[in-house]
Amino acid sequence: MKRLLSHIILLTAALSVQAQVTMTRADSLTLAKVLKEMPRNASALWAARRFLGVPYVAHTLEVNDQELLVVNTRQLDCLTLVETATALAICTHENKRSVADYQHVLCRLRYRQGTMNGYASRLHYFSDWIADNELMGIVEEVQSSEPPFTAVQTLNVHFMSRHPDAYKALKADPGLVPDIRKQEEALNGRSVRYIPKEQVRNHQLLQRYVSDGDIIAITCNKPGLDIAHVGLAVWKKGRLHLLNASQLHKKVVEEPMTLYRYLQKHPTFTGIRVVRIVNR
């Protein structure tokens, strides 16, 4: 009886997600093809490479007047690429091969404790994304008191609540701003160790802590923000690179320059945090 009830609950959750999805037929066909072709236990990096060349488009989640689970494989920004690849990897490890399965996993990643309940339930700050998905056992942040983790980031986020006009949903409904501010306050004061960008040149040391397919979250010194960009780690000939949805290249690419050189070209970037998809 308990097993039956569990299946009913999962089915109800899946149906609930499906009823709140915005997705084109092209997206559905793409996902069905990738899910069919992915080897069992394929990595997020394997999945991300299936989207090389897909156009970079910003704000791909800000398209509806009410919060819906946006599934868009035709246009990707840095976060939606990471979420897409991560969700696909989780599906293959859990032996779930339907588009509905993918939608359910994506919802788990994108919303607090996997439950979509309006705009404020989305994990807007990537530090919040990491923490919430760690609580659910989906990811773990790589941390060490030893080099190259020689810097500490103490969170002080406030950009969204102080610039509501920059966000479609907050501009349309200012009543959401206090909820966002509470989320910011809950994050603020937390400290995590990260690898400063000068240490990213030490590839031999990095290999102890960074693996292919790890999520790379680039820290920054922009007031009110925690993370400026995300992508996936790629090792090439002993050098660390980044697979990302690139605003510069206007598409999903494996950066030809090393991650160290990439970081040096952006004065506001301060280093990287490393997030591993658990058993994926």
Secondary structure, 3 states (H helix, E strand, C coil): CHHHHHHHHHHHHHHHHHCCEECCHHHHHHHHHHHHHCCCCCCHHHHHHCCCCCEECCCCCCCCCCCCEECCCCCECHHHHHHHHHHHHHHHHCCCCCHHHHHHHHHHHHEHHHCCCCHHHECCCHHHHHHHHHHCCCEEEECCCCCCCCEEEECCECHHHHCHHHCHHHHHCHHHHHHHHHHHHHHCCCEEEEEEHHHHHCHHHHCCCCCCCCEEEEEECCCECCEEEEEEEEEECCEEEEEEEECCCCEEEECCCCHHHHHHCCCCEEEEEEEEECCC
